[in-house]
Amino acid sequence: MPDLNDPRTKRLVYRSKYTGTKELDVLLGRFVERHLPNLTPAQFDLYEKLLEAEDPDLFMWISGRRPVPEQWDNEIIGLLKRCDDRQ
């Protein structure tokens, strides 16, 4: 479980909630609120890496409007899609 007071974790939460795209802010903000406390260190790293993708691409992948490229298709995308489905 990530330390919620760690600067790296705080930076990740901030990046999730303030992407520059309101729709993505909502999706990623919901995701970190629900899943961040339970992420393994490996999942945390995958999520951090995923945030390096372009915002429009990330939104399209999560919303299912475009297929997820192989390099980004991992368990975090699955969690994000389920979070978008409000499950």
C-alpha positions as CSV (number, residue, x, y, z in Angstrom):
1,M,0.0,0.0,0.0
2,P,1.5,3.4,-1.0
3,D,2.3,5.8,1.8
4,L,-0.3,8.6,1.2
5,N,2.0,11.2,2.8
6,D,4.9,10.3,0.5
7,P,5.8,13.1,-2.0
8,R,5.7,10.6,-4.9
9,T,2.2,9.5,-3.9
10,K,1.0,13.1,-3.4
11,R,2.4,14.0,-6.8
12,L,0.6,11.1,-8.4
13,V,-2.7,12.1,-6.8
14,Y,-2.3,15.7,-8.0
15,R,-1.4,14.5,-11.5
16,S,-4.5,12.3,-11.5
17,K,-6.9,15.1,-10.5
18,Y,-5.4,17.9,-12.5
19,T,-4.6,16.6,-16.0
20,G,-5.9,19.5,-18.0
21,T,-8.9,17.7,-19.2
22,K,-12.0,17.8,-17.0
23,E,-13.4,14.4,-18.0
24,L,-10.0,12.8,-17.4
25,D,-9.7,14.6,-14.1
26,V,-13.0,13.0,-13.0
27,L,-12.1,9.5,-14.2
28,L,-8.6,9.5,-12.7
29,G,-9.7,11.3,-9.5
30,R,-12.3,8.6,-9.0
31,F,-9.7,5.9,-9.7
32,V,-7.1,7.2,-7.1
33,E,-9.8,7.6,-4.5
34,R,-11.0,4.0,-4.9
35,H,-7.8,2.1,-5.8
36,L,-4.7,4.0,-4.8
37,P,-4.6,2.8,-1.1
38,N,-4.8,-0.9,-2.3
39,L,-2.3,-0.7,-5.2
40,T,0.8,-2.9,-5.0
41,P,4.1,-1.3,-5.6
42,A,4.2,-2.8,-9.1
43,Q,0.7,-1.5,-9.9
44,F,1.6,1.9,-8.5
45,D,4.6,2.0,-10.9
46,L,2.3,0.9,-13.8
47,Y,-0.2,3.7,-13.0
48,E,2.6,6.3,-12.7
49,K,3.9,5.2,-16.1
50,L,0.4,5.3,-17.6
51,L,0.1,9.0,-16.7
52,E,2.9,9.7,-19.1
53,A,0.5,8.9,-22.0
54,E,-1.2,11.8,-23.8
55,D,-4.4,12.9,-22.1
56,P,-6.7,12.5,-25.1
57,D,-5.3,9.0,-25.8
58,L,-5.7,8.0,-22.2
59,F,-9.3,9.2,-22.2
60,M,-10.1,7.4,-25.4
61,W,-8.6,4.1,-24.1
62,I,-10.4,4.3,-20.8
63,S,-13.8,5.2,-22.4
64,G,-13.4,2.4,-24.9
65,R,-13.5,4.7,-27.9
66,R,-10.1,3.5,-29.1
67,P,-8.3,0.2,-28.5
68,V,-5.5,0.3,-25.9
69,P,-2.0,-0.1,-27.5
70,E,-0.2,-3.2,-26.4
71,Q,2.4,-1.3,-24.4
72,W,-0.3,0.3,-22.3
73,D,-2.7,-2.6,-22.0
74,N,-2.3,-3.9,-18.4
75,E,-4.2,-4.4,-15.3
76,I,-4.4,-0.7,-14.5
77,I,-6.3,0.0,-17.7
78,G,-8.7,-2.7,-16.7
79,L,-9.2,-1.1,-13.3
80,L,-9.7,2.3,-14.9
81,K,-12.3,1.0,-17.3
82,R,-14.2,-0.6,-14.5
83,C,-14.0,2.6,-12.5
84,D,-15.4,4.4,-15.6
85,D,-18.3,1.9,-15.7
86,R,-19.0,2.9,-12.1
87,Q,-18.7,-0.8,-11.0
